[in-house]
Amino acid sequence: MRIEAYTQVQQLYQSQKLSRTQKTKTATHTDRLQISSQGKDFQTAKAAVAAAPDIREELTAPIKARIQNGTYGVDNASFAEKLLQKQEEMR
């Protein structure tokens, strides 16, 4: 049995073990997420819109009161004219 050949094989395995441990050390990096200032502005705007009410009560409250009192009136000619304008815009 040749001892020299065994030593060479052992050295080969030792070098492979070192390269494997080196790979695992470099693979321990963690991912990071960095949001741009534009993204942060977008998040702020999105949160503000989500916090805003769907209905602006200061505008709808007087109309609701007039409807409940029976004093709210609709001009039929004006309504028809606006309806036709919207139809023309959609074409």
Protein Blocks (a to p, Z undefined) as FASTA:
>chain_A
ZZklmmmmmmmmmmmmmmmmmmmmmmmpccdddddfklmmmmmmmmmmmmpcfbdfklmm
mmmmmmmnopaccdfklmmmmmmmmmmmmZZ
